[in-house]
Amino acid sequence: MNTFHNILLAVTASAALMGAASCASGAHGGSGGEVTGVGGTAWAEPTPYGMVLVDRGSVQMGPQKDDSAWNIKANPRGVTVDAFWMDETEITNAKYKQFVFWVRDSIIRERLADPAYGGNEDFKIEEDRDGNPITPHLNWNKAIPWRNPNEDEQRAIESVYRINPITGVKELDGTQLNYRYEVYNHTEAAKRRNRLDPARRNYNTDLPVPTDIPVISKDTAWVTDYGEIMRETITRGLTGDYDFLNTYIVNVYPDTTAWVNDFENAYNEPYVRMYFAHGGYSDYPVVGVSWEQANAFANWRTDFLKRSLGKQGVYIEPYRLPTEAEWEYAARAGVSENMYPWDGDLTMSEDKGCFYANFKPQEGNFVKDGHVITSRVGTYAPNDFGLYDMAGNVSEWTSTAYTESVDRLTSDLNPEYRYDAAKEDPYRMKRKIVRGGSWKDVAHNIRSDLRMWEYQNEQRSYIGFRCVRTQIGFAKGTKQNNKKAK
């Protein structure tokens, strides 16, 4: 897990102690009684590992001109997005495998601390250094005894594996790899209608203070005694801040069978066995990952960084999926005229005859661009923002929910439409926007100005993802404007 340790410097504590500030020279009269403000620690946010900065800017989202061949009408809409960091490549099998192995190792550590497997207390911390009880958590500084384990330790390690009844080969039991996490819904908690103090829900003093109790929806999840993940959305009257804390449990192992299920009457079994498991595909984009699994990865990535810092109370902007607007702005390098991540409407250079992306150039001819399925991330040249594979290779999940009227529902400032579908909701309400097209798509479908969708629990052999993080502070100037200035 050394890769993620490279980003330990990506976060720094920037909070100033108010008590200390009140003692500073001039706080009460040193500046002649004028209000001069309270100073704070100024710092430049280091570049997170493997990410590039997408400076704030605006773009005309959507097709800029009619396309009669595909029955597309021009419907550009101007939007502005703030600066954010974005993975320069799609998340690879190697990076996602680190998440899978972390979940595996957490299960093993939990069992090593369980009396049923020997009860080694060193694998779980339940007291602080002074002996005071704390919320129990796993001790990641205690190494798993992979070599020369005793009998109980061996049983704990082997418990996350299974013997394939057909081949007799020992393999990781993906059905056990469940990741539990909690998300505080800051947006709903910030809305006036959900304030705990009724007098602050409406500032119009001509109206009486509301007496009704706001109704909220809260997601919960648990695992049954049979290992089945259960999810429930509770609707109830607001009682406190805890009502905005949502709990999710997600099985994180990718669906390797997508290679067969996505293509009928095709011999894709080797990809089922090798694509995620074999080291030869380590630098290829992970696929077979649902929207829900991609969100779980982003949450784990955030917590993994926090744990690596080893500090309490340090705030960092979380890793997350990009909004649709962020994705399109980044893909088009902030240039409204761009139909693709590159200049012009062609998918290959006229002088050299080289393709700009991995897609399906002709019917039945996947290999014309040099690849049959996915390609290693970063194989093709990046766009002007330094981002690779924003067209083709794999389609990418966004955080944005799909509805036919999404453009009319969202603001033109950092537009986003979120809908956390309840289990009981109709399936059509569980659609999420995917962008960029994939290795199996024709040139039209890898355009950066077109949206597509998929159900949030689907796992496809042609859909992956990348993460973003909102930049702390402000950018010095957009690359879009800098490019025009040149």
Secondary structure, DSSP 8 states (H G I E B T S, - for coil): -HHHHTTGGG-------HHHHHTSTTTTTTTTT---------------TTEEEE--EEEEES-SS-BGGGTB----EEEEE--EEEESS--BHHHHHHHHHHHHHHHHHHHHTSGGGT--GGGEEEE-TTS-EEEEEE-TTS----SS--HHHHHHHHTTEEE-TTT--EEE-GGG-EEEEEEE-HHHHHSGGG-SSGGGS---TTS----S--EEEEEEEEE-TTS-EEEEEEEEE--SGGGGEEEEEEE-S--TTHHHHTSTT---HHHHHHTTTSGGGTTSB--S--HHHHHHHHHHHHHHHHHHHT-SS------B---HHHHHHHHTTT-TT-SSSSSSS-SB-TTT--BSSBS--BTTBSGGGT-SS---TT-S---TTS---SSBSSEEEEEEE--TTHHHHS-SBS--------TTS-GGGGEEEEES--TTS-GGGG-TT--EEEETT---TTEE---EEE-SS--SS-HHHHHHH-
